[in-house]
Amino acid sequence: MSWYSANHAYLPGGVAADVRIEVANGRIAAVERGAAQPDDVRLPGLVMPGFANTHSHAFHRALRGRTHESPEGAPGTFWTWRGQMYDLASRLDPDNYFALARATYAEMALAGVTSVGEFHYLHHAPGGRPYADPNAMGSALAAAAAEAGIRLTLLDTCYLAGGLSAAGPLPLEPLQLRFTDGTATAWADRVKLLRDGESFRVGAAVHSVRAVPREQLPTVVAAARDRPLHSHLSEQPSENEQSLAAYGRTPTQVLDECGALAPATTVVHATHLTHDDMARLGATHTAVSMCPTTERDLADGIGPARALRDAGCPVVLGSDQHVLIDMLEEARTLEMDERLASEQRGRFSPADLVSALTFDGQQSIGWPDAGELAPGRRADLVALRLDSPRTAGVDPAQAVLAASAADVDTVLVDGRVVVSGGHHLLGDVGQLLRASIGAAWSER
């Protein structure tokens, strides 16, 4: 049992001054208002609940700073980025993926992330040959998150087709063969071998309507019952065009008609939607994971975040391809993109952004007992410094719009100190990243 005290803490009712938090057995046992006591562990600045990163592709971290030009030197596009991503995917095995994911998850911890939803489709060896353990790559991710000290929801992804045309699903490309189990039933059988743990949850994902034929979708939905189900949705206009040509339906309509939209479902990006799409998502209370730093990096466009929230969708946040791992920047950009699109301020209040970062995000990836500083919740504490060049003089209630990952001082995950004084328990995370990224690119 330990007591932590803070000058300011973000409680369910908002920011409060002079707060003491008792932690016992990985849970918050009590929250009190009052001056710090001599035996308390003092936390600097503002203490917030742990952040949830609801959409991650861990191996994409090795693409950072490498995709802004094509290999031929032309300006990078979404499609040249995709080709470089496939090249990287072809180089990974359970060992080097473990090292890369461990470093990536440690970088997340430094940024205040206590739970991550890993959208995992890199299942098999090159050419599609299963490893001796058919979940070797997923197990590598679980081990990596455990060593980095954060919780993992493995959103094991069904990926069956190489795209979509007016004639229907396209064959897989050679580099996509390691993503597939062949059928949704075979995918579901492999996922059944995975087991939840105290810091590990098994979820499910539809890669996209482009990658899972419509007739296979109900099998995925049935297998995901009572677990988080995620899906990429309408990130690029071409996805909508292909779905309309093949099915006469938008991707949202396809998912809805297959029973995929529900409160336990989260769609990712949702950048290019019709009014009918938004109404369907809102009516089913499907959550939407916005990934603003990725969406701007890939020139996807600005999604209708506020309209979706008004329709009834919880809005949550992800760092996706990890062009930046800074969940505070994701939250701030959500609001700033809305300001640019609407020419209005205050589209999401600071409290809205904190909810997206914490409680709503944790719900989206299957951790309903996290995301609040309240008795009985998981003891996830993130202390943000309020004395840095970025945060000095800010109103603590508006710190989410000023602070960055560099201001994260201390992180507890389930009561365990993972980051202290801005340093991760694994040591030099930059060196871990340099070594693992270098190894990933050198492998063939």
C-alpha positions in Angstrom: 0.0 0.0 0.0 1.3 3.5 -0.9 -0.1 7.0 -0.8 0.6 9.4 -3.6 0.0 13.2 -3.3 -0.3 15.8 -6.0 -0.9 19.5 -6.2 -3.5 18.9 -8.8 -5.3 15.8 -10.1 -7.9 15.2 -12.8 -10.8 13.5 -10.9 -14.1 12.4 -12.5 -15.6 15.8 -11.7 -12.6 17.8 -13.1 -9.3 19.1 -11.8 -9.0 19.3 -8.0 -6.2 20.7 -5.9 -4.3 18.9 -3.1 -5.2 15.3 -3.8 -4.0 12.2 -2.1 -4.4 8.8 -3.8 -4.0 5.4 -2.0 -2.8 2.5 -4.2 -3.1 -1.1 -3.0 -2.8 -4.3 -5.0 -2.7 -2.5 -8.3 -6.0 -0.6 -7.6 -6.9 2.8 -6.4 -8.1 2.2 -2.8 -9.0 5.8 -1.9 -8.9 9.3 -3.2 -8.9 12.2 -0.6 -8.6 15.9 -0.6 -6.0 17.4 1.7 -2.4 18.3 2.2 0.3 15.8 1.6 1.5 13.7 4.5 5.2 13.1 5.4 5.2 9.5 4.0 3.4 10.3 0.8 5.2 9.9 -2.6 5.0 13.3 -4.1 4.0 13.5 -7.8 4.8 16.7 -9.7 2.3 18.9 -11.6 -1.0 17.4 -12.7 -1.9 13.7 -12.1 -4.1 12.3 -14.8 -5.6 8.8 -15.4 -3.5 6.6 -17.8 -3.8 7.2 -21.5 -5.2 4.7 -23.9 -3.7 4.3 -27.4 -6.6 2.7 -29.2 -4.9 2.1 -32.6 -1.4 0.9 -33.0 0.6 -0.9 -35.7 3.8 -1.4 -33.7 6.0 -2.3 -36.6 5.2 0.9 -38.4 7.5 2.7 -35.8 10.4 1.7 -38.0 8.9 3.7 -40.9 9.2 7.1 -39.1 11.2 9.6 -41.0 11.6 7.2 -44.0 8.5 7.6 -46.2 8.3 11.2 -47.1 9.8 10.5 -50.5 9.4 7.4 -52.7 12.4 5.2 -53.2 12.9 6.9 -56.5 13.0 10.4 -54.9 9.5 11.5 -55.8 7.1 13.0 -53.2 5.7 10.3 -51.0 2.0 9.3 -51.4 -0.2 7.0 -49.4 0.5 4.3 -51.9 4.3 4.7 -51.9 4.1 4.6 -48.1 2.1 1.4 -48.4 4.8 -0.2 -50.5 7.5 0.7 -48.0 5.3 -0.7 -45.2 5.0 -4.0 -47.0 8.8 -4.1 -47.5 9.3 -3.7 -43.8 6.7 -6.3 -43.0 8.5 -8.8 -45.1 11.6 -8.5 -42.9 10.1 -9.2 -39.5 10.1 -12.5 -37.5 9.0 -13.1 -33.9 12.5 -12.2 -32.5 13.1 -8.9 -34.2 9.4 -8.0 -33.9 9.6 -8.5 -30.2 12.6 -6.1 -29.9 10.9 -3.5 -32.1 7.6 -3.7 -30.3 9.2 -3.6 -26.8 11.0 -0.4 -27.7 7.8 1.1 -29.3 5.7 0.2 -26.3 8.4 1.7 -24.0 8.1 4.9 -26.0 4.4 4.8 -25.5 4.9 4.4 -21.7 7.1 7.5 -21.7 4.2 9.3 -23.3 1.8 8.3 -20.6 0.1 5.3 -22.4 -0.9 2.6 -20.0 -3.0 0.5 -22.4 -2.6 -0.1 -26.2 -4.9 -1.6 -28.8 -2.6 -3.4 -31.2 -4.2 -3.9 -34.6 -2.3 -7.0 -35.4 -2.3 -8.7 -38.9 1.4 -9.8 -39.3 0.5 -13.4 -38.4 2.6 -15.8 -40.4 6.1 -16.3 -41.9 6.8 -14.8 -45.4 4.8 -16.7 -48.0 2.0 -17.4 -45.5 3.6 -20.4 -43.9 2.4 -20.7 -40.2 5.0 -20.7 -37.5 5.2 -23.8 -35.2 3.2 -21.7 -32.8 0.5 -20.2 -35.0 0.4 -17.2 -32.7 4.1 -16.6 -32.5 3.9 -13.0 -33.7 1.0 -12.2 -31.4 2.9 -13.8 -28.5 5.9 -11.7 -29.3 3.8 -8.6 -29.0 2.3 -9.7 -25.7 5.8 -10.4 -24.3 7.0 -7.0 -25.6 4.2 -5.1 -23.8 4.8 -7.0 -20.6 8.5 -6.0 -20.6 7.6 -2.4 -21.4 5.2 -2.3 -18.5 1.9 -1.5 -20.3 -1.3 -3.5 -20.9 -2.0 -4.9 -24.4 -5.3 -5.6 -26.2 -4.3 -7.8 -29.2 -6.9 -6.8 -31.8 -6.2 -9.9 -33.9 -7.0 -9.0 -37.4 -8.8 -11.0 -40.1 -7.2 -10.2 -43.5 -8.4 -12.3 -46.5 -8.3 -10.4 -49.7 -5.8 -8.2 -51.6 -8.3 -5.4 -52.3 -11.7 -4.9 -53.9 -12.9 -4.2 -57.4 -16.2 -4.0 -59.1 -15.9 -7.7 -59.8 -15.4 -8.5 -56.1 -12.4 -9.3 -53.8 -9.0 -9.4 -55.4 -6.3 -12.1 -54.8 -3.7 -11.4 -52.2 -0.4 -10.0 -53.3 2.7 -12.1 -52.4 3.7 -9.7 -49.6 0.2 -10.0 -48.1 0.2 -13.8 -47.8 1.7 -13.6 -44.2 -1.4 -11.6 -43.2 -4.0 -14.2 -44.0 -5.4 -17.4 -42.5 -7.3 -18.2 -45.7 -10.8 -18.0 -44.3 -12.6 -16.3 -41.5 -13.2 -19.6 -39.9 -9.5 -20.5 -39.9 -8.8 -17.0 -38.5 -11.3 -17.6 -35.7 -9.8 -21.1 -34.9 -6.4 -19.6 -34.5 -7.6 -16.7 -32.3 -9.3 -19.3 -30.0 -5.9 -20.4 -29.0 -5.1 -17.1 -27.4 -5.9 -16.5 -23.7 -6.6 -13.4 -21.7 -4.3 -12.4 -18.8 -4.2 -9.8 -16.1 -2.5 -7.3 -18.4 -3.4 -8.9 -21.8 -6.8 -9.0 -23.6 -7.7 -10.7 -26.8 -9.8 -8.7 -29.2 -10.7 -8.9 -32.9 -10.5 -6.8 -36.0 -11.7 -6.6 -39.5 -8.8 -5.1 -41.4 -11.3 -3.3 -43.7 -14.1 -4.0 -46.1 -11.4 -4.1 -48.8 -9.6 -7.0 -47.1 -12.5 -9.1 -45.8 -15.2 -10.2 -48.3 -18.7 -9.4 -47.3 -19.8 -13.0 -47.0 -17.0 -13.7 -44.4 -17.8 -10.7 -42.2 -20.6 -12.4 -40.1 -18.1 -15.1 -39.1 -15.7 -12.5 -37.7 -18.5 -10.7 -35.9 -19.7 -13.9 -34.3 -16.1 -14.8 -33.2 -15.7 -11.4 -31.6 -18.7 -11.6 -29.4 -18.2 -10.0 -26.0 -14.8 -8.7 -27.1 -13.6 -5.4 -28.6 -14.0 -5.5 -32.4 -12.2 -2.9 -34.5 -12.1 -2.1 -38.2 -10.4 0.5 -40.5 -13.2 2.5 -42.1 -13.2 4.9 -45.1 -9.7 6.2 -44.6 -9.3 6.9 -48.3 -12.1 7.9 -50.8 -11.0 5.0 -53.0 -12.2 2.5 -50.4 -15.7 4.0 -50.6 -15.6 3.9 -54.4 -14.5 0.2 -54.5 -17.1 -0.8 -51.9 -19.9 1.0 -53.9 -18.7 -0.6 -57.1 -18.5 -4.1 -55.6 -21.5 -4.1 -53.3 -23.6 -1.0 -54.0 -23.0 -0.1 -50.4 -20.6 2.2 -48.5 -18.2 0.4 -46.2 -20.2 1.6 -43.2 -23.4 0.1 -44.7 -21.6 -3.2 -45.4 -20.4 -3.4 -41.8 -23.8 -2.4 -40.4 -25.7 -5.0 -42.5 -23.3 -7.7 -41.3 -24.0 -6.8 -37.6 -20.5 -5.4 -37.0 -21.6 -2.0 -35.6 -22.3 -2.0 -31.9 -21.1 -0.4 -28.6 -18.2 -2.9 -28.4 -17.0 -1.9 -31.9 -14.6 0.8 -32.8 -14.0 2.0 -36.3 -10.7 3.7 -37.2 -10.3 6.9 -39.1 -13.8 7.2 -40.5 -12.5 10.2 -42.6 -14.8 10.1 -45.6 -18.4 9.4 -44.5 -21.9 10.2 -45.8 -24.6 11.5 -43.5 -26.2 8.1 -43.6 -22.9 6.5 -42.5 -22.7 8.9 -39.5 -26.3 8.2 -38.6 -25.6 4.4 -38.6 -22.5 4.7 -36.5 -24.2 7.0 -34.0 -27.4 4.9 -33.8 -25.3 1.9 -32.8 -23.1 3.9 -30.5 -20.0 2.6 -32.3 -16.8 4.3 -31.2 -14.5 6.1 -33.6 -10.7 6.1 -33.2 -9.3 9.2 -34.7 -5.5 9.2 -35.4 -4.9 12.8 -36.3 -1.1 12.7 -36.6 -1.3 9.8 -39.0 -4.2 11.2 -40.9 -2.3 14.4 -41.5 0.9 12.6 -42.3 -0.8 10.4 -45.0 -2.9 13.3 -46.3 -6.1 11.3 -45.5 -8.1 14.4 -44.7 -9.9 15.7 -41.6 -12.6 13.4 -40.4 -16.0 14.6 -39.0 -15.1 14.0 -35.4 -17.6 16.5 -33.8 -20.4 15.4 -36.1 -19.8 11.8 -35.1 -19.8 12.7 -31.4 -23.0 14.6 -31.8 -24.5 11.6 -33.6 -23.8 9.4 -30.6 -20.3 8.0 -31.2 -17.6 8.0 -28.5 -14.5 9.5 -30.0 -11.2 8.0 -28.9 -7.5 8.4 -30.0 -4.7 6.3 -31.6 -1.2 6.9 -32.8 -1.6 4.3 -35.7 1.7 4.4 -37.7 3.6 6.2 -34.9 4.8 9.1 -37.0 4.7 10.6 -33.5 3.9 8.9 -30.2 2.3 11.7 -28.2 -1.2 11.1 -27.1 -1.5 14.7 -25.9 -0.7 15.8 -29.4 -3.3 13.5 -30.8 -5.9 15.1 -28.5 -4.8 18.6 -29.2 -4.8 18.0 -33.0 -8.4 16.5 -32.8 -9.5 19.9 -31.6 -7.2 22.0 -33.8 -8.3 20.1 -37.0 -11.9 20.8 -36.0 -11.1 24.5 -35.7 -9.5 24.5 -39.1 -12.5 22.7 -40.7 -15.2 24.6 -39.0 -13.5 28.0 -38.3 -14.8 27.7 -34.7 -13.0 27.2 -31.4 -14.1 24.9 -28.6 -15.4 22.0 -30.8 -14.0 19.6 -28.1 -13.6 21.0 -24.6 -10.5 20.1 -22.6 -12.7 17.7 -20.6 -13.9 16.1 -23.8 -10.3 15.6 -24.9 -9.3 14.1 -21.5 -12.2 11.7 -21.7 -11.1 10.6 -25.2 -7.6 10.1 -23.9 -8.6 8.2 -20.8 -12.0 6.7 -19.9 -13.5 6.4 -23.4 -10.2 5.1 -24.8 -9.8 2.5 -22.2 -13.4 1.3 -22.8 -12.8 1.0 -26.5 -10.0 -1.5 -26.0 -11.6 -3.6 -23.3 -10.4 -2.1 -20.0 -13.6 -0.8 -18.4 -12.0 -0.7 -15.0 -9.4 1.9 -16.1 -9.4 5.5 -17.1 -10.5 7.3 -13.9 -8.9 8.3 -10.7 -11.5 6.8 -8.5 -11.6 4.0 -5.9 -11.7 0.5 -7.4 -10.2 1.6 -10.7 -6.8 0.3 -11.9 -4.0 2.4 -10.5 -2.9 4.1 -13.7 -1.4 7.5 -12.8 0.3 9.9 -15.2 2.0 12.9 -13.7 2.5 15.9 -16.1 5.0 18.5 -15.2 3.5 22.0 -15.1 6.8 23.8 -14.9 8.3 23.1 -18.3 8.7 25.7 -21.1 5.5 24.3 -22.6 3.3 24.2 -19.4 4.6 26.9 -17.1 1.7 29.1 -16.1 -1.1 27.0 -17.7 -4.4 26.4 -16.1 -4.2 22.7 -15.0 -7.7 22.1 -16.4 -6.4 23.1 -19.8 -3.0 21.4 -19.7 -4.2 18.9 -22.3 -4.0 21.7 -24.9 -0.5 22.8 -23.9 1.5 19.8 -22.6 3.4 17.2 -24.7 4.8 13.7 -24.1 8.0 15.5 -23.1 6.1 16.7 -20.0 5.3 13.2 -18.7 7.3 12.7 -15.5 5.9 9.6 -13.8 3.7 6.8 -15.0 2.2 4.0 -12.9 0.5 1.1 -14.6 -1.6 -1.1 -12.3 0.2 0.5 -9.4 3.7 -0.3 -10.8 6.1 2.6 -11.4 7.1 2.2 -15.1 8.4 5.8 -15.7 10.0 7.9 -13.1 11.5 11.3 -13.6 11.0 10.9 -17.3 13.0 7.7 -17.5 11.7 4.3 -18.4 12.5 1.2 -16.3 14.1 -0.4 -19.3 16.7 2.3 -19.6 17.6 4.3 -22.7 14.5 3.9 -24.9 16.2 5.8 -27.8 18.9 3.3 -27.9 16.4 0.4 -27.8 14.6 2.0 -30.8 17.8 2.6 -32.7 19.0 -1.0 -32.3 15.7 -2.6 -33.0 14.9 -0.4 -36.0 18.3 -1.0 -37.5 18.0 -4.8 -37.0 14.5 -4.8 -38.6 15.7 -3.1 -41.8 18.8 -5.3 -42.0 16.8 -8.5 -42.0 15.7 -10.4 -45.1 
